[in-house]
Amino acid sequence: MRKTPLPICIHRSGDYINFSTEVSSLLITDKEKPSRVWFQFPRLACGSVSLVTAASREGDEEFSSGIWTVRAFTGTYGVNYGRIADNIPAPEKVVSLLKAVKVKNVKIYDSDHDVLTAFKGSGLELVVGLSNDHVKEVNASEDRAMEWVKENVQSWLPDTHIRGIAVGNEVLGGGDQDMEAALFGAIKNVYKALSRLDLTDLIQISSPHSQAVFANSYPPSNCTFKDSIFQYMKPILDFFSKIDSPFSLNIYPFIAYKSDPQHIDLNYALFQPNHGILDPLTNLHYDNMFDAEIDAAYAALDAAGYGKMVVEVTETGWASSGDEDETGASPQNARTYNYNLRKRLFKRKGTPRRPKIVIKAYMFALFNEDLKPGPGSERHYGLFQADGSISYDIGLSGLSTWHASSSSHSLKVMMRSSTI
């Protein structure tokens, strides 16, 4: 016999929503369009769920103008799930691994349907990618954008928790001027499609950038956008300011260190004790390069007139191996960087320039990817080897061993610390 759901008393009080009994899930929908899902919470005990207003920009969810909306990021920590490899585990096994180690935020670089199927019902928060090879065609046609969103986003909701779309990856500064010119149009057309499907309050749109968009980054307060890039960047920043999307940045202290190991302190790059640097223009002190590079982005945004935009780190990591000339690529350094990165993110702190804006970051990456082009380091950023063994231990909660073989994968976990 099917049970009828019991009504519960729910209301918002300040920065909390309160409810009167334990529920298996809490589904917030649009009053006028019940099929439109604003947000889903997992099993909740009687009590309240904390929310933070849009003005603070520090919380996991956002409440704005009486409408429930959702940020693409829950908590402060996530992982990039890249798949340029021919020997990594199947998506279903990856979901089991992510749940075991309690990583909730996941970003992929495409919208592969096998992955979307595997994530269905998992409760994991997913950012999908409109890959670079689709940017020009989506820019050229609103109909193509609508087709892509319907096929790769709308049709998977609400069971697969897609919370964001990253349009392109490191397009600006990548050398393809036609693609650079097409990026803004692609972003606009994807957003138009989301708007027509009433999904703009559920799906956040972004476009990750590399540090190639900057003319300089030292000292942090002196950072500006390259003139050659800004003609393409400005309309994107204007648009993102209107729709409250973040400035998405990929940050790699490893790359900075290997390019100049004689003048960069390895401890400064790895979050280890060091004297740090003092920005002479702001008198702000930095004890790690990660914070300095984020504040360099804030300085560039301030100089360009976008001081209210939030920086979100969409990739960061350290290679565990590389070519002979890639100084610093080692398992020990990779472990130190990623272990200290997690510790830093768990503090829920801002940077010296933006102390009240909590840093959120996606680690790169979940697996070593053996088919990635470029220097050897590109194939050695993974927390896990292709066979499922740990590349190095950074204290991910819940994980004992995860072994993969050609015929099966088994997962052995032990429950220990809290959810990431």
C-alpha positions as CSV (number, residue, x, y, z in Angstrom):
1,M,0.0,0.0,0.0
2,R,1.4,3.4,-1.0
3,K,1.9,5.8,1.8
4,T,0.5,9.4,1.4
5,P,3.1,12.0,2.2
6,L,2.3,13.9,5.4
7,P,2.2,17.7,5.4
8,I,4.8,19.5,7.4
9,C,5.0,23.0,8.8
10,I,7.9,24.9,7.1
11,H,8.8,28.6,7.2
12,R,11.8,30.8,6.7
13,S,13.2,32.7,9.7
14,G,16.2,34.9,9.2
15,D,18.9,32.7,7.6
16,Y,17.2,29.4,8.4
17,I,14.3,27.3,7.1
18,N,12.5,25.5,9.9
19,F,10.3,22.4,9.8
20,S,8.3,20.5,12.3
21,T,9.2,16.8,11.8
22,E,11.8,14.5,10.3
23,V,11.5,14.2,6.5
24,S,13.1,11.8,4.0
25,S,13.7,14.8,1.7
26,L,12.7,18.4,1.4
27,L,11.7,19.5,-2.1
28,I,11.3,23.3,-2.6
29,T,9.3,24.0,-5.7
30,D,7.8,27.0,-7.5
31,K,4.3,27.7,-6.2
32,E,2.9,28.6,-9.6
33,K,4.8,25.8,-11.4
34,P,5.1,22.8,-9.1
35,S,7.1,20.8,-11.6
36,R,9.9,23.4,-11.3
37,V,12.3,22.2,-8.6
38,W,14.2,24.9,-6.8
39,F,16.2,22.7,-4.4
40,Q,16.3,19.3,-2.7
41,F,17.7,18.5,0.7
42,P,18.4,14.9,1.7
43,R,17.0,13.3,4.9
44,L,16.5,15.9,7.6
45,A,15.8,15.7,11.3
46,C,13.3,18.0,12.9
47,G,14.9,21.4,13.2
48,S,16.3,23.8,10.7
49,V,18.6,24.2,7.7
50,S,20.9,27.1,7.6
51,L,20.8,29.5,4.6
52,V,22.8,32.5,3.9
53,T,21.5,35.6,2.0
54,A,22.8,36.6,-1.3
55,A,24.4,39.7,0.1
56,S,26.9,37.7,2.2
57,R,28.0,35.4,-0.7
58,E,29.3,33.0,1.8
59,G,26.8,30.2,2.0
60,D,25.9,27.0,0.3
61,E,22.5,28.1,-0.9
62,E,21.1,31.5,-1.9
63,F,17.9,33.2,-1.0
64,S,17.2,36.2,-3.2
65,S,14.1,38.5,-3.6
66,G,11.8,35.9,-2.1
67,I,12.8,33.2,-4.7
68,W,14.7,30.1,-3.8
69,T,17.8,29.7,-6.0
70,V,20.7,27.3,-6.0
71,R,24.4,27.9,-6.2
72,A,26.4,25.3,-8.2
73,F,28.6,24.7,-5.2
74,T,27.7,23.1,-1.8
75,G,30.4,23.6,0.8
76,T,33.9,24.7,-0.1
77,Y,35.5,21.8,-1.8
78,G,35.0,19.7,-5.0
79,V,36.8,17.7,-7.6
80,N,37.2,17.7,-11.4
81,Y,36.3,14.3,-13.0
82,G,38.2,14.3,-16.2
83,R,38.1,11.3,-18.5
84,I,40.7,11.7,-21.2
85,A,41.9,8.2,-20.6
86,D,41.2,4.6,-21.8
87,N,41.7,2.8,-18.5
88,I,39.8,4.6,-15.7
89,P,36.8,3.0,-13.9
90,A,33.2,3.1,-15.2
91,P,31.1,6.1,-14.2
92,E,28.9,4.0,-11.8
93,K,32.1,3.0,-9.9
94,V,33.2,6.6,-9.8
95,V,30.0,7.6,-8.2
96,S,30.5,4.9,-5.5
97,L,34.0,6.2,-4.9
98,L,32.9,9.9,-4.7
99,K,30.2,9.0,-2.2
100,A,32.6,6.9,-0.2
101,V,35.1,9.7,0.2
102,K,32.2,12.2,0.8
103,V,33.0,14.6,-2.1
104,K,29.7,16.2,-3.0
105,N,30.7,18.7,-5.7
106,V,31.8,17.3,-9.1
107,K,32.7,19.1,-12.3
108,I,33.0,17.4,-15.7
109,Y,34.1,18.8,-19.0
110,D,31.3,17.6,-21.2
111,S,27.8,16.2,-20.8
112,D,28.4,12.5,-21.4
113,H,25.1,10.7,-20.9
114,D,26.7,7.6,-19.3
115,V,28.0,9.9,-16.6
116,L,24.7,11.7,-16.2
117,T,23.0,8.3,-15.9
118,A,25.4,7.2,-13.3
119,F,24.9,10.3,-11.2
120,K,21.1,9.9,-11.3
121,G,19.8,9.6,-7.8
122,S,23.2,9.9,-6.2
123,G,22.6,13.3,-4.6
124,L,26.0,14.6,-5.9
125,E,26.0,18.1,-7.2
126,L,27.2,18.2,-10.8
127,V,28.5,21.0,-13.1
128,V,28.5,19.9,-16.8
129,G,30.5,21.4,-19.5
130,L,29.7,22.7,-22.9
131,S,33.0,21.7,-24.4
132,N,35.2,24.0,-26.6
133,D,34.3,22.1,-29.7
134,H,30.6,23.2,-29.3
135,V,31.3,26.9,-28.5
136,K,31.2,28.2,-32.1
137,E,28.1,26.3,-33.2
138,V,26.2,27.3,-30.0
139,N,27.2,30.9,-30.6
140,A,25.9,30.7,-34.2
141,S,22.4,29.4,-33.3
142,E,20.0,29.9,-30.5
143,D,18.2,26.9,-31.6
144,R,21.3,24.8,-31.3
145,A,21.8,26.2,-27.8
146,M,18.2,25.2,-26.9
147,E,18.7,21.7,-28.3
148,W,21.9,21.3,-26.3
149,V,20.3,22.4,-23.0
150,K,17.2,20.3,-23.5
151,E,19.3,17.2,-24.4
152,N,22.0,17.5,-21.8
153,V,20.5,19.4,-18.9
154,Q,16.7,19.7,-18.7
155,S,15.9,16.1,-19.6
156,W,18.1,14.9,-16.7
157,L,16.4,17.0,-14.0
158,P,15.6,16.7,-11.2
159,D,17.1,13.1,-10.6
160,T,20.6,14.1,-11.7
161,H,21.5,17.2,-9.7
162,I,22.9,19.4,-12.4
163,R,23.6,22.7,-10.8
164,G,25.8,24.5,-13.3
165,I,27.0,24.7,-16.9
166,A,30.6,25.7,-17.7
167,V,30.6,27.2,-21.2
168,G,34.0,26.4,-22.7
169,N,37.2,25.9,-20.7
170,E,40.2,28.3,-20.9
171,V,39.0,29.7,-24.2
172,L,40.3,33.3,-23.7
173,G,44.0,33.3,-24.2
174,G,44.0,29.9,-25.8
175,G,45.1,31.1,-29.2
176,D,41.9,30.5,-31.2
177,Q,40.6,34.0,-32.0
178,D,37.4,32.7,-33.7
179,M,36.6,30.8,-30.6
180,E,37.4,33.7,-28.3
181,A,35.1,35.9,-30.3
182,A,32.3,33.2,-30.2
183,L,32.5,32.6,-26.4
184,F,30.2,35.5,-25.2
185,G,27.6,34.6,-27.8
186,A,27.6,31.0,-26.7
187,I,27.3,32.0,-23.1
188,K,24.3,34.3,-23.9
189,N,22.6,31.7,-26.0
190,V,22.9,29.0,-23.3
191,Y,21.5,31.4,-20.8
192,K,18.6,32.3,-23.1
193,A,17.8,28.7,-23.4
194,L,17.9,28.2,-19.6
195,S,15.6,31.3,-19.2
196,R,13.0,30.0,-21.7
197,L,13.0,26.7,-19.9
198,D,12.6,28.4,-16.5
199,L,15.9,27.0,-15.3
200,T,18.0,30.1,-14.6
201,D,17.3,30.0,-10.9
202,L,18.4,26.3,-10.7
203,I,21.4,26.2,-13.1
204,Q,24.4,28.6,-12.7
205,I,26.3,29.5,-15.8
206,S,30.1,30.1,-15.8
207,S,33.2,30.0,-18.1
208,P,36.5,29.0,-16.5
209,H,39.6,31.0,-17.4
210,S,43.3,30.3,-17.2
211,Q,45.8,32.9,-15.9
212,A,46.7,33.6,-19.5
213,V,44.0,36.3,-19.4
214,F,46.2,38.4,-17.1
215,A,49.0,40.8,-18.1
216,N,50.7,40.2,-14.8
217,S,50.0,38.9,-11.3
218,Y,52.9,40.2,-9.1
219,P,52.4,41.9,-6.8
220,P,48.8,40.7,-6.6
221,S,47.4,44.3,-6.4
222,N,49.1,45.1,-9.7
223,C,47.2,42.5,-11.7
224,T,45.3,43.6,-14.8
225,F,43.7,41.9,-17.8
226,K,45.6,41.7,-21.0
227,D,44.5,44.3,-23.5
228,S,44.2,41.7,-26.2
229,I,41.9,39.6,-24.0
230,F,39.7,42.4,-22.5
231,Q,37.8,43.1,-25.7
232,Y,36.3,39.5,-25.3
233,M,36.3,39.5,-21.5
234,K,34.4,42.8,-20.9
235,P,31.0,41.7,-22.4
236,I,31.2,38.4,-20.4
237,L,31.9,40.3,-17.2
238,D,29.1,42.7,-17.9
239,F,26.7,39.8,-18.4
240,F,27.9,37.8,-15.4
241,S,27.5,40.8,-13.2
242,K,23.9,41.1,-14.2
243,I,23.1,37.4,-13.7
244,D,25.3,37.0,-10.5
245,S,27.7,34.4,-11.9
246,P,31.3,34.1,-10.5
247,F,34.6,34.7,-12.2
248,S,35.9,31.2,-12.7
249,L,39.6,30.8,-12.5
250,N,42.0,27.8,-12.9
251,I,45.0,28.3,-10.5
252,Y,48.2,26.2,-10.6
253,P,51.0,27.3,-8.2
254,F,52.8,24.2,-9.5
255,I,53.1,25.7,-13.0
256,A,54.3,29.0,-11.6
257,Y,56.9,27.2,-9.5
258,K,58.3,25.0,-12.2
259,S,58.7,28.0,-14.5
260,D,60.9,29.8,-11.9
261,P,62.1,27.5,-9.1
262,Q,65.1,29.8,-8.5
263,H,63.0,32.7,-7.3
264,I,59.8,31.1,-5.9
265,D,59.9,29.5,-2.5
266,L,58.5,25.9,-2.7
267,N,57.1,26.2,0.7
268,Y,55.2,29.3,-0.4
269,A,53.7,27.3,-3.2
270,L,52.8,24.3,-1.0
271,F,51.1,26.2,1.9
272,Q,54.0,25.3,4.1
273,P,55.6,27.6,6.7
274,N,57.5,30.4,5.1
275,H,58.1,34.1,5.3
276,G,55.6,34.9,2.6
277,I,55.4,38.1,0.6
278,L,54.2,41.6,1.3
279,D,52.3,43.5,-1.4
280,P,53.9,46.9,-1.3
281,L,50.9,48.6,-2.8
282,T,48.3,47.3,-0.3
283,N,50.5,46.3,2.6
284,L,48.8,42.9,2.6
285,H,50.8,39.8,3.6
286,Y,50.5,36.5,1.8
287,D,51.8,33.2,3.2
288,N,50.8,31.1,0.2
289,M,50.7,31.6,-3.6
290,F,47.1,30.2,-3.9
291,D,45.6,33.2,-2.0
292,A,47.9,35.6,-3.8
293,E,46.7,34.4,-7.2
294,I,43.1,34.7,-6.2
295,D,43.7,38.2,-5.0
296,A,45.5,39.0,-8.2
297,A,42.2,38.1,-10.0
298,Y,40.3,40.3,-7.6
299,A,42.7,43.2,-8.3
300,A,42.1,42.8,-12.1
301,L,38.4,42.7,-11.6
302,D,38.5,45.8,-9.3
303,A,40.6,47.7,-11.9
304,A,38.2,46.8,-14.7
305,G,35.2,47.9,-12.6
306,Y,33.8,44.6,-11.4
307,G,34.6,44.8,-7.7
308,K,31.5,43.0,-6.6
309,M,32.2,39.8,-8.6
310,V,33.2,36.7,-6.7
311,V,36.2,34.6,-7.8
312,E,35.6,30.8,-7.7
313,V,38.5,28.4,-8.3
314,T,37.4,25.8,-10.9
315,E,40.7,23.9,-11.1
316,T,43.8,23.7,-8.8
317,G,46.2,20.8,-8.2
318,W,49.8,19.6,-8.3
319,A,51.4,17.0,-10.5
320,S,52.8,13.9,-8.9
321,S,55.1,13.2,-11.8
322,G,56.3,14.9,-15.0
323,D,59.1,15.3,-17.5
324,E,62.7,15.8,-16.4
325,D,62.5,19.6,-16.7
326,E,59.3,19.8,-14.7
327,T,60.8,20.8,-11.4
328,G,58.6,20.1,-8.3
329,A,56.5,17.3,-9.9
330,S,56.6,14.6,-7.2
331,P,54.2,12.5,-5.1
332,Q,55.3,14.2,-2.0
333,N,54.8,17.7,-3.3
334,A,51.4,16.7,-4.8
335,R,50.3,15.2,-1.4
336,T,51.5,18.3,0.5
337,Y,49.7,20.7,-1.8
338,N,46.4,19.0,-1.9
339,Y,46.4,18.0,1.8
340,N,47.1,21.6,2.8
341,L,44.6,22.9,0.2
342,R,41.8,20.9,1.9
343,K,42.9,22.2,5.3
344,R,42.8,25.7,4.0
345,L,39.4,25.4,2.4
346,F,37.9,23.8,5.5
347,K,38.7,26.9,7.5
348,R,36.0,28.7,5.4
349,K,38.1,31.8,5.2
350,G,38.6,34.5,2.6
351,T,41.8,36.0,1.2
352,P,43.7,39.1,2.5
353,R,41.9,41.2,-0.1
354,R,38.5,39.7,0.4
355,P,38.5,38.3,3.9
356,K,34.7,37.9,4.1
357,I,34.3,35.9,0.9
358,V,34.8,32.2,1.6
359,I,37.0,30.5,-1.0
360,K,35.6,27.6,-2.9
361,A,37.7,25.4,-5.2
362,Y,37.5,22.2,-7.3
363,M,40.7,20.1,-7.1
364,F,42.2,18.8,-10.3
365,A,41.7,15.9,-10.6
366,L,40.1,12.7,-9.6
367,F,42.2,10.4,-11.9
368,N,45.4,10.3,-13.8
369,E,44.5,10.6,-17.4
370,D,46.8,8.7,-19.7
371,L,45.6,10.2,-23.0
372,K,46.0,13.9,-22.1
373,P,48.4,15.7,-24.5
374,G,51.2,18.0,-23.4
375,P,54.0,17.6,-20.9
376,G,54.2,14.5,-18.7
377,S,52.7,16.4,-15.7
378,E,49.4,16.6,-17.6
379,R,48.9,12.9,-17.1
380,H,49.7,12.9,-13.4
381,Y,47.3,15.2,-11.5
382,G,45.0,12.5,-10.2
383,L,44.3,11.7,-6.6
384,F,43.8,8.1,-8.0
385,Q,45.7,6.0,-10.4
386,A,43.8,4.5,-13.4
387,D,43.5,1.1,-11.5
388,G,41.8,2.8,-8.6
389,S,44.8,2.8,-6.2
390,I,45.6,6.0,-4.3
391,S,48.2,8.2,-5.9
392,Y,48.9,9.7,-2.5
393,D,46.9,10.0,0.7
394,I,45.5,13.5,1.5
395,G,43.1,12.2,4.2
396,L,39.9,11.9,2.2
397,S,37.3,10.7,4.6
398,G,35.8,7.3,4.3
399,L,38.5,5.7,2.1
400,S,40.5,2.7,3.0
401,T,41.4,1.2,-0.4
402,W,39.7,1.3,-3.8
403,H,41.0,-1.4,-6.1
404,A,40.2,-1.7,-9.8
405,S,40.9,-4.6,-12.1
406,S,40.1,-5.3,-15.7
407,S,37.0,-7.3,-14.8
408,S,35.7,-5.6,-11.7
409,H,36.1,-2.9,-9.1
410,S,35.7,-3.3,-5.4
411,L,35.4,-0.6,-2.8
412,K,36.4,-1.0,0.8
413,V,35.6,1.9,3.0
414,M,35.8,2.8,6.6
415,M,33.7,5.7,8.0
416,R,35.8,8.4,9.6
417,S,35.6,12.1,9.3
418,S,33.0,14.5,8.1
419,T,31.6,15.3,4.6
420,I,33.6,17.5,2.3
